[in-house]
Amino acid sequence: VWTVGLDGEAETSLLGLDLLDRSVALCIGAEGAGLSRLVAERCDVLATIPMVGDVESLNASVASALACFEVARVRGWVS
């Protein structure tokens, strides 16, 4: 199982991430604080959800929903 941590400062985009067709565990941080240092260090990949405009970050539930949708999209479960 690959671990993918969501981090607004990451350089890798979650969209189209090549690991998402494999077994993955998504790590979502706390609202405001984000991932703890120890969790971030243990993740195989840190990825960001690209956003446009003045949005600083997403709340945890919205980030989780978008990440789960991207996993489903990459796997061909949704069109």
Distance bins in CASP14 RR format, pairs under 12 A and 6 or more apart:
PFRMAT RR
TARGET T0000
AUTHOR 0000-0000-0000
RMODE 2
METHOD distances of the structure
MODEL  1
1 19 0 0 0 0 0 1 0 0 0 0 0
1 22 0 0 0 0 1 0 0 0 0 0 0
1 23 1 0 1 0 0 0 0 0 0 0 0
1 24 1 0 0 1 0 0 0 0 0 0 0
1 25 1 0 1 0 0 0 0 0 0 0 0
1 26 0 0 0 0 0 1 0 0 0 0 0
1 27 0 0 0 0 0 1 0 0 0 0 0
1 43 0 0 0 0 0 1 0 0 0 0 0
1 44 0 0 0 0 1 0 0 0 0 0 0
2 17 0 0 0 0 1 0 0 0 0 0 0
2 18 0 0 0 0 0 1 0 0 0 0 0
2 19 1 0 1 0 0 0 0 0 0 0 0
2 20 0 0 0 0 1 0 0 0 0 0 0
2 21 0 0 0 0 0 1 0 0 0 0 0
2 22 1 0 1 0 0 0 0 0 0 0 0
2 23 1 0 0 1 0 0 0 0 0 0 0
2 24 1 0 1 0 0 0 0 0 0 0 0
2 25 1 0 0 1 0 0 0 0 0 0 0
2 26 0 0 0 0 1 0 0 0 0 0 0
2 27 0 0 0 0 0 1 0 0 0 0 0
2 42 0 0 0 0 0 1 0 0 0 0 0
2 43 0 0 0 0 1 0 0 0 0 0 0
2 44 1 0 1 0 0 0 0 0 0 0 0
2 45 1 0 0 1 0 0 0 0 0 0 0
2 47 0 0 0 0 0 1 0 0 0 0 0
2 71 0 0 0 0 0 1 0 0 0 0 0
3 19 0 0 0 0 1 0 0 0 0 0 0
3 22 0 0 0 0 0 1 0 0 0 0 0
3 23 0 0 0 0 0 1 0 0 0 0 0
3 24 1 0 0 1 0 0 0 0 0 0 0
3 25 1 0 1 0 0 0 0 0 0 0 0
3 26 0 0 0 0 1 0 0 0 0 0 0
3 27 1 0 1 0 0 0 0 0 0 0 0
3 28 0 0 0 0 0 1 0 0 0 0 0
3 35 0 0 0 0 0 1 0 0 0 0 0
3 39 0 0 0 0 1 0 0 0 0 0 0
3 40 0 0 0 0 0 1 0 0 0 0 0
3 41 0 0 0 0 0 1 0 0 0 0 0
3 42 1 0 0 1 0 0 0 0 0 0 0
3 43 1 0 1 0 0 0 0 0 0 0 0
3 44 1 0 1 0 0 0 0 0 0 0 0
3 45 1 0 0 1 0 0 0 0 0 0 0
3 46 0 0 0 0 1 0 0 0 0 0 0
3 47 0 0 0 0 0 1 0 0 0 0 0
4 10 0 0 0 0 1 0 0 0 0 0 0
4 12 0 0 0 0 1 0 0 0 0 0 0
4 13 0 0 0 0 0 1 0 0 0 0 0
4 14 1 0 0 1 0 0 0 0 0 0 0
4 16 0 0 0 0 0 1 0 0 0 0 0
4 17 1 0 0 1 0 0 0 0 0 0 0
4 18 0 0 0 0 0 1 0 0 0 0 0
4 19 1 0 0 1 0 0 0 0 0 0 0
4 20 1 0 0 1 0 0 0 0 0 0 0
4 22 0 0 0 0 0 1 0 0 0 0 0
4 23 0 0 0 0 0 1 0 0 0 0 0
4 24 1 0 1 0 0 0 0 0 0 0 0
4 25 1 0 0 1 0 0 0 0 0 0 0
4 26 1 0 1 0 0 0 0 0 0 0 0
4 27 1 0 0 1 0 0 0 0 0 0 0
4 28 0 0 0 0 1 0 0 0 0 0 0
4 35 0 0 0 0 0 1 0 0 0 0 0
4 39 0 0 0 0 0 1 0 0 0 0 0
4 40 0 0 0 0 0 1 0 0 0 0 0
4 42 0 0 0 0 0 1 0 0 0 0 0
4 43 1 0 0 1 0 0 0 0 0 0 0
4 44 1 0 0 1 0 0 0 0 0 0 0
4 45 1 0 1 0 0 0 0 0 0 0 0
4 46 1 0 0 1 0 0 0 0 0 0 0
4 47 1 0 1 0 0 0 0 0 0 0 0
4 48 0 0 0 0 0 1 0 0 0 0 0
4 49 0 0 0 0 0 1 0 0 0 0 0
4 63 0 0 0 0 0 1 0 0 0 0 0
4 64 0 0 0 0 0 1 0 0 0 0 0
4 67 1 0 0 1 0 0 0 0 0 0 0
4 68 0 0 0 0 0 1 0 0 0 0 0
4 70 0 0 0 0 1 0 0 0 0 0 0
4 71 0 0 0 0 1 0 0 0 0 0 0
4 74 0 0 0 0 0 1 0 0 0 0 0
5 12 0 0 0 0 1 0 0 0 0 0 0
5 14 0 0 0 0 1 0 0 0 0 0 0
5 17 0 0 0 0 0 1 0 0 0 0 0
5 19 0 0 0 0 0 1 0 0 0 0 0
5 24 0 0 0 0 1 0 0 0 0 0 0
5 25 0 0 0 0 1 0 0 0 0 0 0
5 26 1 0 0 1 0 0 0 0 0 0 0
5 27 1 1 0 0 0 0 0 0 0 0 0
5 28 1 0 0 1 0 0 0 0 0 0 0
5 29 1 0 0 1 0 0 0 0 0 0 0
5 34 0 0 0 0 1 0 0 0 0 0 0
5 35 1 0 0 1 0 0 0 0 0 0 0
5 36 0 0 0 0 0 1 0 0 0 0 0
5 39 1 0 0 1 0 0 0 0 0 0 0
5 40 1 0 0 1 0 0 0 0 0 0 0
5 41 0 0 0 0 0 1 0 0 0 0 0
5 42 0 0 0 0 1 0 0 0 0 0 0
5 43 1 0 1 0 0 0 0 0 0 0 0
5 44 0 0 0 0 1 0 0 0 0 0 0
5 45 1 0 0 1 0 0 0 0 0 0 0
5 46 1 0 1 0 0 0 0 0 0 0 0
5 47 1 0 0 1 0 0 0 0 0 0 0
5 48 0 0 0 0 1 0 0 0 0 0 0
5 49 0 0 0 0 0 1 0 0 0 0 0
5 63 0 0 0 0 0 1 0 0 0 0 0
5 64 0 0 0 0 0 1 0 0 0 0 0
5 67 0 0 0 0 1 0 0 0 0 0 0
6 12 0 0 0 0 0 1 0 0 0 0 0
6 13 0 0 0 0 0 1 0 0 0 0 0
6 14 1 0 0 1 0 0 0 0 0 0 0
6 17 0 0 0 0 0 1 0 0 0 0 0
6 24 0 0 0 0 0 1 0 0 0 0 0
6 25 0 0 0 0 0 1 0 0 0 0 0
6 26 1 0 0 1 0 0 0 0 0 0 0
6 27 1 0 0 1 0 0 0 0 0 0 0
6 28 1 0 1 0 0 0 0 0 0 0 0
6 29 1 0 0 1 0 0 0 0 0 0 0
6 30 0 0 0 0 0 1 0 0 0 0 0
6 31 0 0 0 0 0 1 0 0 0 0 0
6 34 0 0 0 0 1 0 0 0 0 0 0
6 35 1 0 0 1 0 0 0 0 0 0 0
6 39 0 0 0 0 0 1 0 0 0 0 0
6 40 0 0 0 0 0 1 0 0 0 0 0
6 43 0 0 0 0 1 0 0 0 0 0 0
6 45 0 0 0 0 0 1 0 0 0 0 0
6 46 1 0 0 1 0 0 0 0 0 0 0
6 47 1 0 0 1 0 0 0 0 0 0 0
6 48 1 0 0 1 0 0 0 0 0 0 0
6 49 1 0 0 1 0 0 0 0 0 0 0
6 50 0 0 0 0 0 1 0 0 0 0 0
6 57 0 0 0 0 1 0 0 0 0 0 0
6 58 0 0 0 0 1 0 0 0 0 0 0
6 59 0 0 0 0 0 1 0 0 0 0 0
6 60 0 0 0 0 1 0 0 0 0 0 0
6 62 0 0 0 0 0 1 0 0 0 0 0
6 63 1 0 1 0 0 0 0 0 0 0 0
6 64 0 0 0 0 1 0 0 0 0 0 0
6 65 0 0 0 0 0 1 0 0 0 0 0
6 66 0 0 0 0 1 0 0 0 0 0 0
6 67 1 0 0 1 0 0 0 0 0 0 0
6 68 0 0 0 0 0 1 0 0 0 0 0
6 70 0 0 0 0 0 1 0 0 0 0 0
6 71 0 0 0 0 0 1 0 0 0 0 0
7 13 0 0 0 0 0 1 0 0 0 0 0
7 14 0 0 0 0 1 0 0 0 0 0 0
7 26 0 0 0 0 0 1 0 0 0 0 0
7 27 0 0 0 0 1 0 0 0 0 0 0
7 28 0 0 0 0 0 1 0 0 0 0 0
7 29 0 0 0 0 1 0 0 0 0 0 0
7 33 0 0 0 0 0 1 0 0 0 0 0
7 34 1 0 0 1 0 0 0 0 0 0 0
7 35 1 0 1 0 0 0 0 0 0 0 0
7 36 0 0 0 0 0 1 0 0 0 0 0
7 37 0 0 0 0 0 1 0 0 0 0 0
7 39 0 0 0 0 1 0 0 0 0 0 0
7 40 1 0 0 1 0 0 0 0 0 0 0
7 41 0 0 0 0 0 1 0 0 0 0 0
7 43 0 0 0 0 1 0 0 0 0 0 0
7 45 0 0 0 0 1 0 0 0 0 0 0
7 46 1 0 1 0 0 0 0 0 0 0 0
7 47 1 0 0 1 0 0 0 0 0 0 0
7 48 1 0 0 1 0 0 0 0 0 0 0
7 49 0 0 0 0 1 0 0 0 0 0 0
7 57 0 0 0 0 0 1 0 0 0 0 0
7 58 0 0 0 0 0 1 0 0 0 0 0
7 63 0 0 0 0 0 1 0 0 0 0 0
7 67 0 0 0 0 0 1 0 0 0 0 0
8 14 0 0 0 0 1 0 0 0 0 0 0
8 28 0 0 0 0 0 1 0 0 0 0 0
8 29 0 0 0 0 0 1 0 0 0 0 0
8 32 0 0 0 0 0 1 0 0 0 0 0
8 34 0 0 0 0 1 0 0 0 0 0 0
8 35 0 0 0 0 1 0 0 0 0 0 0
8 40 0 0 0 0 0 1 0 0 0 0 0
8 46 0 0 0 0 1 0 0 0 0 0 0
8 47 0 0 0 0 1 0 0 0 0 0 0
8 48 1 0 1 0 0 0 0 0 0 0 0
8 49 1 0 0 1 0 0 0 0 0 0 0
8 50 0 0 0 0 1 0 0 0 0 0 0
8 51 0 0 0 0 1 0 0 0 0 0 0
8 55 0 0 0 0 0 1 0 0 0 0 0
8 56 0 0 0 0 1 0 0 0 0 0 0
8 57 1 0 0 1 0 0 0 0 0 0 0
8 58 0 0 0 0 1 0 0 0 0 0 0
8 63 0 0 0 0 1 0 0 0 0 0 0
9 34 0 0 0 0 1 0 0 0 0 0 0
9 35 0 0 0 0 0 1 0 0 0 0 0
9 40 0 0 0 0 1 0 0 0 0 0 0
9 46 0 0 0 0 1 0 0 0 0 0 0
9 47 0 0 0 0 0 1 0 0 0 0 0
9 48 1 0 0 1 0 0 0 0 0 0 0
9 49 0 0 0 0 0 1 0 0 0 0 0
9 56 0 0 0 0 0 1 0 0 0 0 0
9 57 0 0 0 0 1 0 0 0 0 0 0
10 17 0 0 0 0 0 1 0 0 0 0 0
10 27 0 0 0 0 0 1 0 0 0 0 0
10 34 0 0 0 0 0 1 0 0 0 0 0
10 35 0 0 0 0 1 0 0 0 0 0 0
10 40 0 0 0 0 1 0 0 0 0 0 0
10 43 0 0 0 0 1 0 0 0 0 0 0
10 45 0 0 0 0 1 0 0 0 0 0 0
10 46 1 1 0 0 0 0 0 0 0 0 0
10 47 1 0 1 0 0 0 0 0 0 0 0
10 48 1 0 1 0 0 0 0 0 0 0 0
10 49 0 0 0 0 1 0 0 0 0 0 0
10 50 0 0 0 0 0 1 0 0 0 0 0
11 45 0 0 0 0 0 1 0 0 0 0 0
11 46 0 0 0 0 1 0 0 0 0 0 0
11 47 0 0 0 0 1 0 0 0 0 0 0
11 48 1 0 0 1 0 0 0 0 0 0 0
11 50 0 0 0 0 0 1 0 0 0 0 0
12 18 0 0 0 0 0 1 0 0 0 0 0
12 19 0 0 0 0 1 0 0 0 0 0 0
12 20 0 0 0 0 0 1 0 0 0 0 0
12 43 0 0 0 0 0 1 0 0 0 0 0
12 44 0 0 0 0 0 1 0 0 0 0 0
12 45 1 0 0 1 0 0 0 0 0 0 0
12 46 1 0 0 1 0 0 0 0 0 0 0
12 47 1 0 1 0 0 0 0 0 0 0 0
12 48 1 0 0 1 0 0 0 0 0 0 0
12 49 0 0 0 0 0 1 0 0 0 0 0
12 50 0 0 0 0 0 1 0 0 0 0 0
13 20 0 0 0 0 0 1 0 0 0 0 0
13 45 0 0 0 0 0 1 0 0 0 0 0
13 46 0 0 0 0 0 1 0 0 0 0 0
13 47 1 0 0 1 0 0 0 0 0 0 0
13 48 1 0 0 1 0 0 0 0 0 0 0
13 49 1 0 0 1 0 0 0 0 0 0 0
13 50 1 0 1 0 0 0 0 0 0 0 0
13 51 0 0 0 0 0 1 0 0 0 0 0
13 66 0 0 0 0 0 1 0 0 0 0 0
13 67 0 0 0 0 0 1 0 0 0 0 0
13 70 0 0 0 0 1 0 0 0 0 0 0
14 20 1 0 0 1 0 0 0 0 0 0 0
14 24 0 0 0 0 0 1 0 0 0 0 0
14 26 0 0 0 0 1 0 0 0 0 0 0
14 27 0 0 0 0 0 1 0 0 0 0 0
14 28 0 0 0 0 0 1 0 0 0 0 0
14 45 0 0 0 0 1 0 0 0 0 0 0
14 46 0 0 0 0 1 0 0 0 0 0 0
14 47 1 0 1 0 0 0 0 0 0 0 0
14 48 1 0 0 1 0 0 0 0 0 0 0
14 49 1 0 1 0 0 0 0 0 0 0 0
14 50 1 0 0 1 0 0 0 0 0 0 0
14 51 0 0 0 0 0 1 0 0 0 0 0
14 58 0 0 0 0 0 1 0 0 0 0 0
14 63 0 0 0 0 1 0 0 0 0 0 0
14 64 0 0 0 0 0 1 0 0 0 0 0
14 66 1 0 0 1 0 0 0 0 0 0 0
14 67 1 0 0 1 0 0 0 0 0 0 0
14 68 0 0 0 0 0 1 0 0 0 0 0
14 69 0 0 0 0 0 1 0 0 0 0 0
14 70 1 0 1 0 0 0 0 0 0 0 0
14 71 0 0 0 0 1 0 0 0 0 0 0
14 73 0 0 0 0 0 1 0 0 0 0 0
14 74 0 0 0 0 1 0 0 0 0 0 0
15 47 0 0 0 0 1 0 0 0 0 0 0
15 48 0 0 0 0 1 0 0 0 0 0 0
15 49 1 0 0 1 0 0 0 0 0 0 0
15 50 1 0 0 1 0 0 0 0 0 0 0
15 51 0 0 0 0 0 1 0 0 0 0 0
15 66 0 0 0 0 1 0 0 0 0 0 0
15 67 0 0 0 0 0 1 0 0 0 0 0
15 69 0 0 0 0 0 1 0 0 0 0 0
15 70 1 0 0 1 0 0 0 0 0 0 0
15 71 0 0 0 0 0 1 0 0 0 0 0
15 73 0 0 0 0 1 0 0 0 0 0 0
15 74 0 0 0 0 1 0 0 0 0 0 0
16 45 0 0 0 0 0 1 0 0 0 0 0
16 47 0 0 0 0 1 0 0 0 0 0 0
16 49 0 0 0 0 0 1 0 0 0 0 0
16 50 0 0 0 0 0 1 0 0 0 0 0
16 67 0 0 0 0 0 1 0 0 0 0 0
16 70 1 0 0 1 0 0 0 0 0 0 0
16 71 0 0 0 0 0 1 0 0 0 0 0
16 73 0 0 0 0 1 0 0 0 0 0 0
16 74 1 0 0 1 0 0 0 0 0 0 0
16 75 0 0 0 0 0 1 0 0 0 0 0
17 24 0 0 0 0 1 0 0 0 0 0 0
17 26 0 0 0 0 0 1 0 0 0 0 0
17 44 0 0 0 0 0 1 0 0 0 0 0
17 45 1 0 0 1 0 0 0 0 0 0 0
17 46 0 0 0 0 0 1 0 0 0 0 0
17 47 1 0 1 0 0 0 0 0 0 0 0
17 48 0 0 0 0 0 1 0 0 0 0 0
17 49 0 0 0 0 0 1 0 0 0 0 0
17 50 0 0 0 0 0 1 0 0 0 0 0
17 67 0 0 0 0 1 0 0 0 0 0 0
17 70 1 0 0 1 0 0 0 0 0 0 0
17 71 0 0 0 0 1 0 0 0 0 0 0
17 73 0 0 0 0 0 1 0 0 0 0 0
17 74 1 0 0 1 0 0 0 0 0 0 0
18 24 0 0 0 0 0 1 0 0 0 0 0
18 44 0 0 0 0 0 1 0 0 0 0 0
18 45 0 0 0 0 1 0 0 0 0 0 0
18 47 0 0 0 0 0 1 0 0 0 0 0
18 74 0 0 0 0 1 0 0 0 0 0 0
19 25 0 0 0 0 0 1 0 0 0 0 0
19 26 0 0 0 0 0 1 0 0 0 0 0
19 43 0 0 0 0 0 1 0 0 0 0 0
19 44 1 0 0 1 0 0 0 0 0 0 0
19 45 1 0 0 1 0 0 0 0 0 0 0
19 46 0 0 0 0 0 1 0 0 0 0 0
19 47 0 0 0 0 1 0 0 0 0 0 0
19 67 0 0 0 0 0 1 0 0 0 0 0
19 70 0 0 0 0 0 1 0 0 0 0 0
19 71 0 0 0 0 1 0 0 0 0 0 0
19 74 0 0 0 0 1 0 0 0 0 0 0
19 75 0 0 0 0 0 1 0 0 0 0 0
20 26 0 0 0 0 1 0 0 0 0 0 0
20 45 0 0 0 0 0 1 0 0 0 0 0
20 47 0 0 0 0 1 0 0 0 0 0 0
20 67 0 0 0 0 1 0 0 0 0 0 0
20 68 0 0 0 0 0 1 0 0 0 0 0
20 69 0 0 0 0 0 1 0 0 0 0 0
20 70 1 0 0 1 0 0 0 0 0 0 0
20 71 1 0 1 0 0 0 0 0 0 0 0
20 72 0 0 0 0 1 0 0 0 0 0 0
20 73 0 0 0 0 1 0 0 0 0 0 0
20 74 1 0 1 0 0 0 0 0 0 0 0
20 75 1 0 0 1 0 0 0 0 0 0 0
20 76 0 0 0 0 0 1 0 0 0 0 0
20 77 0 0 0 0 0 1 0 0 0 0 0
21 70 0 0 0 0 0 1 0 0 0 0 0
21 71 0 0 0 0 1 0 0 0 0 0 0
21 72 0 0 0 0 0 1 0 0 0 0 0
21 73 0 0 0 0 0 1 0 0 0 0 0
21 74 1 0 1 0 0 0 0 0 0 0 0
21 75 1 0 1 0 0 0 0 0 0 0 0
21 76 0 0 0 0 1 0 0 0 0 0 0
21 77 0 0 0 0 0 1 0 0 0 0 0
22 44 0 0 0 0 0 1 0 0 0 0 0
22 45 0 0 0 0 0 1 0 0 0 0 0
22 71 0 0 0 0 1 0 0 0 0 0 0
22 74 0 0 0 0 1 0 0 0 0 0 0
22 75 0 0 0 0 1 0 0 0 0 0 0
23 44 0 0 0 0 0 1 0 0 0 0 0
23 71 0 0 0 0 0 1 0 0 0 0 0
23 75 0 0 0 0 0 1 0 0 0 0 0
24 43 0 0 0 0 0 1 0 0 0 0 0
24 44 0 0 0 0 1 0 0 0 0 0 0
24 45 0 0 0 0 1 0 0 0 0 0 0
24 47 0 0 0 0 0 1 0 0 0 0 0
24 67 0 0 0 0 1 0 0 0 0 0 0
24 68 0 0 0 0 0 1 0 0 0 0 0
24 70 0 0 0 0 0 1 0 0 0 0 0
24 71 1 0 0 1 0 0 0 0 0 0 0
24 72 0 0 0 0 0 1 0 0 0 0 0
24 74 0 0 0 0 1 0 0 0 0 0 0
24 75 0 0 0 0 0 1 0 0 0 0 0
25 39 0 0 0 0 0 1 0 0 0 0 0
25 42 0 0 0 0 0 1 0 0 0 0 0
25 43 0 0 0 0 1 0 0 0 0 0 0
25 44 0 0 0 0 1 0 0 0 0 0 0
25 45 0 0 0 0 0 1 0 0 0 0 0
25 67 0 0 0 0 0 1 0 0 0 0 0
25 68 0 0 0 0 0 1 0 0 0 0 0
25 71 0 0 0 0 0 1 0 0 0 0 0
26 35 0 0 0 0 0 1 0 0 0 0 0
26 39 0 0 0 0 0 1 0 0 0 0 0
26 43 0 0 0 0 1 0 0 0 0 0 0
26 44 0 0 0 0 0 1 0 0 0 0 0
26 45 0 0 0 0 0 1 0 0 0 0 0
26 46 0 0 0 0 0 1 0 0 0 0 0
26 47 0 0 0 0 1 0 0 0 0 0 0
26 49 0 0 0 0 0 1 0 0 0 0 0
26 60 0 0 0 0 0 1 0 0 0 0 0
26 63 0 0 0 0 1 0 0 0 0 0 0
26 64 1 0 0 1 0 0 0 0 0 0 0
26 65 0 0 0 0 0 1 0 0 0 0 0
26 66 0 0 0 0 0 1 0 0 0 0 0
26 67 1 0 1 0 0 0 0 0 0 0 0
26 68 1 0 0 1 0 0 0 0 0 0 0
26 69 0 0 0 0 0 1 0 0 0 0 0
26 70 0 0 0 0 1 0 0 0 0 0 0
26 71 1 0 0 1 0 0 0 0 0 0 0
26 72 0 0 0 0 0 1 0 0 0 0 0
27 34 0 0 0 0 1 0 0 0 0 0 0
27 35 1 0 0 1 0 0 0 0 0 0 0
27 36 0 0 0 0 1 0 0 0 0 0 0
27 38 0 0 0 0 0 1 0 0 0 0 0
27 39 1 0 1 0 0 0 0 0 0 0 0
27 40 0 0 0 0 1 0 0 0 0 0 0
27 41 0 0 0 0 0 1 0 0 0 0 0
27 42 0 0 0 0 1 0 0 0 0 0 0
27 43 1 0 1 0 0 0 0 0 0 0 0
27 44 0 0 0 0 1 0 0 0 0 0 0
27 45 0 0 0 0 1 0 0 0 0 0 0
27 46 0 0 0 0 1 0 0 0 0 0 0
27 47 0 0 0 0 0 1 0 0 0 0 0
27 60 0 0 0 0 0 1 0 0 0 0 0
27 63 0 0 0 0 0 1 0 0 0 0 0
27 64 0 0 0 0 0 1 0 0 0 0 0
27 67 0 0 0 0 1 0 0 0 0 0 0
28 34 0 0 0 0 1 0 0 0 0 0 0
28 35 1 0 0 1 0 0 0 0 0 0 0
28 36 0 0 0 0 0 1 0 0 0 0 0
28 39 0 0 0 0 1 0 0 0 0 0 0
28 40 0 0 0 0 0 1 0 0 0 0 0
28 43 0 0 0 0 0 1 0 0 0 0 0
28 47 0 0 0 0 0 1 0 0 0 0 0
28 49 0 0 0 0 0 1 0 0 0 0 0
28 57 0 0 0 0 0 1 0 0 0 0 0
28 58 0 0 0 0 1 0 0 0 0 0 0
28 59 0 0 0 0 1 0 0 0 0 0 0
28 60 1 0 1 0 0 0 0 0 0 0 0
28 61 0 0 0 0 1 0 0 0 0 0 0
28 62 0 0 0 0 0 1 0 0 0 0 0
28 63 1 0 1 0 0 0 0 0 0 0 0
28 64 1 0 1 0 0 0 0 0 0 0 0
28 65 0 0 0 0 0 1 0 0 0 0 0
28 66 0 0 0 0 0 1 0 0 0 0 0
28 67 1 0 0 1 0 0 0 0 0 0 0
28 68 0 0 0 0 0 1 0 0 0 0 0
29 35 1 0 1 0 0 0 0 0 0 0 0
29 36 1 0 0 1 0 0 0 0 0 0 0
29 37 0 0 0 0 0 1 0 0 0 0 0
29 38 0 0 0 0 0 1 0 0 0 0 0
29 39 1 0 0 1 0 0 0 0 0 0 0
29 40 0 0 0 0 1 0 0 0 0 0 0
29 43 0 0 0 0 0 1 0 0 0 0 0
29 46 0 0 0 0 0 1 0 0 0 0 0
29 57 0 0 0 0 0 1 0 0 0 0 0
29 58 0 0 0 0 0 1 0 0 0 0 0
29 59 0 0 0 0 0 1 0 0 0 0 0
29 60 1 0 0 1 0 0 0 0 0 0 0
29 61 0 0 0 0 0 1 0 0 0 0 0
29 63 0 0 0 0 1 0 0 0 0 0 0
29 64 0 0 0 0 1 0 0 0 0 0 0
29 67 0 0 0 0 0 1 0 0 0 0 0
30 36 0 0 0 0 1 0 0 0 0 0 0
30 39 0 0 0 0 0 1 0 0 0 0 0
30 57 0 0 0 0 0 1 0 0 0 0 0
30 59 0 0 0 0 0 1 0 0 0 0 0
30 60 1 0 0 1 0 0 0 0 0 0 0
30 61 0 0 0 0 0 1 0 0 0 0 0
30 63 0 0 0 0 0 1 0 0 0 0 0
31 56 0 0 0 0 0 1 0 0 0 0 0
31 57 0 0 0 0 1 0 0 0 0 0 0
31 58 0 0 0 0 1 0 0 0 0 0 0
31 59 1 0 1 0 0 0 0 0 0 0 0
31 60 1 0 1 0 0 0 0 0 0 0 0
31 61 0 0 0 0 1 0 0 0 0 0 0
31 62 0 0 0 0 1 0 0 0 0 0 0
31 63 0 0 0 0 1 0 0 0 0 0 0
31 64 0 0 0 0 0 1 0 0 0 0 0
32 56 0 0 0 0 1 0 0 0 0 0 0
32 57 1 0 0 1 0 0 0 0 0 0 0
32 58 0 0 0 0 0 1 0 0 0 0 0
32 59 0 0 0 0 1 0 0 0 0 0 0
32 60 0 0 0 0 1 0 0 0 0 0 0
32 63 0 0 0 0 0 1 0 0 0 0 0
33 39 0 0 0 0 0 1 0 0 0 0 0
33 40 0 0 0 0 0 1 0 0 0 0 0
33 57 0 0 0 0 0 1 0 0 0 0 0
33 60 0 0 0 0 0 1 0 0 0 0 0
34 40 0 0 0 0 1 0 0 0 0 0 0
34 46 0 0 0 0 0 1 0 0 0 0 0
34 48 0 0 0 0 0 1 0 0 0 0 0
34 57 0 0 0 0 1 0 0 0 0 0 0
34 58 0 0 0 0 0 1 0 0 0 0 0
34 59 0 0 0 0 0 1 0 0 0 0 0
34 60 0 0 0 0 1 0 0 0 0 0 0
34 63 0 0 0 0 1 0 0 0 0 0 0
35 41 0 0 0 0 1 0 0 0 0 0 0
35 42 0 0 0 0 1 0 0 0 0 0 0
35 43 1 0 0 1 0 0 0 0 0 0 0
35 46 1 0 0 1 0 0 0 0 0 0 0
35 47 0 0 0 0 0 1 0 0 0 0 0
35 48 0 0 0 0 0 1 0 0 0 0 0
35 57 0 0 0 0 0 1 0 0 0 0 0
35 60 0 0 0 0 0 1 0 0 0 0 0
35 63 0 0 0 0 0 1 0 0 0 0 0
36 42 0 0 0 0 1 0 0 0 0 0 0
36 43 0 0 0 0 0 1 0 0 0 0 0
37 43 0 0 0 0 0 1 0 0 0 0 0
37 46 0 0 0 0 0 1 0 0 0 0 0
39 46 0 0 0 0 0 1 0 0 0 0 0
40 46 1 0 0 1 0 0 0 0 0 0 0
40 47 0 0 0 0 0 1 0 0 0 0 0
47 63 0 0 0 0 0 1 0 0 0 0 0
47 66 0 0 0 0 0 1 0 0 0 0 0
47 67 0 0 0 0 1 0 0 0 0 0 0
47 70 0 0 0 0 1 0 0 0 0 0 0
47 71 0 0 0 0 0 1 0 0 0 0 0
48 57 0 0 0 0 1 0 0 0 0 0 0
48 58 0 0 0 0 0 1 0 0 0 0 0
48 63 0 0 0 0 1 0 0 0 0 0 0
48 66 0 0 0 0 0 1 0 0 0 0 0
48 67 0 0 0 0 0 1 0 0 0 0 0
48 70 0 0 0 0 0 1 0 0 0 0 0
49 55 0 0 0 0 1 0 0 0 0 0 0
49 57 0 0 0 0 1 0 0 0 0 0 0
49 58 1 0 0 1 0 0 0 0 0 0 0
49 59 0 0 0 0 0 1 0 0 0 0 0
49 60 0 0 0 0 0 1 0 0 0 0 0
49 62 0 0 0 0 1 0 0 0 0 0 0
49 63 1 0 0 1 0 0 0 0 0 0 0
49 64 0 0 0 0 0 1 0 0 0 0 0
49 65 0 0 0 0 0 1 0 0 0 0 0
49 66 1 0 1 0 0 0 0 0 0 0 0
49 67 1 0 0 1 0 0 0 0 0 0 0
49 68 0 0 0 0 0 1 0 0 0 0 0
49 69 0 0 0 0 0 1 0 0 0 0 0
49 70 0 0 0 0 1 0 0 0 0 0 0
50 58 0 0 0 0 0 1 0 0 0 0 0
50 66 0 0 0 0 0 1 0 0 0 0 0
50 70 0 0 0 0 0 1 0 0 0 0 0
51 57 0 0 0 0 1 0 0 0 0 0 0
51 58 1 0 0 1 0 0 0 0 0 0 0
51 62 0 0 0 0 0 1 0 0 0 0 0
51 63 0 0 0 0 0 1 0 0 0 0 0
51 66 0 0 0 0 1 0 0 0 0 0 0
55 62 0 0 0 0 0 1 0 0 0 0 0
55 63 0 0 0 0 0 1 0 0 0 0 0
57 63 1 0 0 1 0 0 0 0 0 0 0
58 64 0 0 0 0 1 0 0 0 0 0 0
58 65 0 0 0 0 1 0 0 0 0 0 0
58 66 1 0 0 1 0 0 0 0 0 0 0
58 67 0 0 0 0 1 0 0 0 0 0 0
59 65 0 0 0 0 0 1 0 0 0 0 0
59 66 0 0 0 0 0 1 0 0 0 0 0
60 66 0 0 0 0 0 1 0 0 0 0 0
60 67 0 0 0 0 0 1 0 0 0 0 0
61 67 0 0 0 0 0 1 0 0 0 0 0
61 68 0 0 0 0 0 1 0 0 0 0 0
62 68 0 0 0 0 0 1 0 0 0 0 0
62 69 0 0 0 0 0 1 0 0 0 0 0
63 69 0 0 0 0 0 1 0 0 0 0 0
63 70 0 0 0 0 0 1 0 0 0 0 0
64 70 0 0 0 0 0 1 0 0 0 0 0
64 71 0 0 0 0 0 1 0 0 0 0 0
65 71 0 0 0 0 0 1 0 0 0 0 0
65 72 0 0 0 0 0 1 0 0 0 0 0
66 72 0 0 0 0 0 1 0 0 0 0 0
66 73 0 0 0 0 0 1 0 0 0 0 0
67 73 0 0 0 0 0 1 0 0 0 0 0
67 74 0 0 0 0 0 1 0 0 0 0 0
68 74 0 0 0 0 0 1 0 0 0 0 0
68 75 0 0 0 0 0 1 0 0 0 0 0
68 77 0 0 0 0 0 1 0 0 0 0 0
68 78 0 0 0 0 0 1 0 0 0 0 0
69 75 0 0 0 0 0 1 0 0 0 0 0
69 76 0 0 0 0 0 1 0 0 0 0 0
69 77 0 0 0 0 1 0 0 0 0 0 0
69 78 1 0 0 1 0 0 0 0 0 0 0
69 79 0 0 0 0 0 1 0 0 0 0 0
70 76 0 0 0 0 0 1 0 0 0 0 0
70 77 0 0 0 0 0 1 0 0 0 0 0
70 78 0 0 0 0 1 0 0 0 0 0 0
71 77 0 0 0 0 1 0 0 0 0 0 0
71 78 0 0 0 0 1 0 0 0 0 0 0
72 78 1 0 1 0 0 0 0 0 0 0 0
72 79 0 0 0 0 0 1 0 0 0 0 0
73 79 0 0 0 0 1 0 0 0 0 0 0
END
